Amino acid sequence: MLNRFLSPLQNEWLQVFEQFSATEIAPYADEWDLAEAIPATVVQKLAHNGWLGGLAKPENGGLGFDVTTFGLLNMAIGAGSGSLTGLLNVHAMVLKTIEDWGSQDQKQRFLAPLVKGEIIGAFAQTEVSAGGDSKNLSTQFAEDGNYLRVNGQKSWITFAQIADLFLVFGKYQGLDTAVLVPKDTPGLKVTAKKNMLGFKSAYLAVLDFKDCRVPKTNIVGKPGFGQNLISNNALDYGRISVAWAALGIQQAALAASARRANSRITFDTLLADQGIIRGYLAEMSSSLLASQLICLSATKAKETRDEDALEQILQAKLFSSHEAGIAAAKAVQIHGGHGCDESNGISRLYRDAKILQVVEGSNELQKMLIGKAVCNRYRHNAAQTIP
């Protein structure tokens, strides 16, 4: 259904992505989930294919993916493993931040290795006490001559266990600021975060910074740019990644459910011939199409820098992840006890779909931001519409 809306090149890329996911990811995703780890060889294959640097401009060594093609990559990988899309997400946010906002020194040191996948980037903003309230971060950057001393803690940082470079957000002289912190910086401790509900193989970790000393030249942009410019721009790509990964989960849930319905007999009747199951499949298919269209609209708006691009990205993340949760829940019902087995892919889809409703701003936060945008849009004729 999606193909008719894509360019010939985008369709070519989608076929390549889906083939890779079907052969290199999907058969092993449950095993990775139970082990809470993804083999390094898989990350290396993504890097070798150029996909970790896909969004980077060709002049910087990237493939120059448009935002829709980046979405297609997340969708295809997400159908195989939701956890692995976490890598595409955070790595892209760090890469695009340096490409768009980094100094020449930062680009020379970090951009090429990120594009090639020689180093892995991770986005370190979330704190236990702040969560989505990123303006009230407690991490501090204190001046120390030509250096900064970093103190604070970040939690639930995706792929932090294997990351080489962290984009860390905090306060510098009271201003929201983003700073690049390499993993080998003395005073940085990375502690694996295990036993999560979903995204079990996404290498989540807690970062503890205790007097970590980094050059002031590692500040990205300028002090004060951290939240309004750098974080928000990066989160556009993060939310697009989540929205399209949710499409992958919806696709996987629908395909598995249809196969189950065509093979499972209860009360002497195929599930596929039972009205309630057909109803579930119809709802899942309709929701998938609606999610595809809203995700396409969001990526096109981002590409053309439309005035409402942010609102559309928020809507895509909200709607697609919400529908992924519903689709995965229906898939569990269709599979019955088999769908509740932790070692079964259906259970993994269900748990990963819930994570997508929380990461890159909870869906409640998306609603707050979308609602604010709607109110602002109609504020100019409020006097005419209120008696």
Salt bridges, closest charged atoms under 4 A:
GLU24 OE1 - LYS45 NZ 2.67
ASP30 OD1 - ARG348 NE 2.75
ASP33 OD2 - ARG351 NH2 2.81
GLU99 OE1 - LYS96 NZ 2.80
ASP100 OD1 - LYS96 NZ 3.84
ASP105 OD2 - ARG109 NH2 2.92
GLU127 OE2 - LYS154 NZ 2.91
GLU143 OE2 - LYS216 NZ 2.90
ASP144 OD2 - ARG149 NE 2.82
ASP144 OD2 - ARG213 NE 3.24
ASP164 OD1 - LYS183 NZ 3.40
ASP176 OD1 - LYS171 NZ 2.48
ASP236 OD2 - LYS302 NZ 2.85
ASP273 OD1 - ARG278 NH2 3.35
GLU283 OE1 - LYS330 NZ 2.55
GLU311 OE1 - ARG377 NH1 2.62
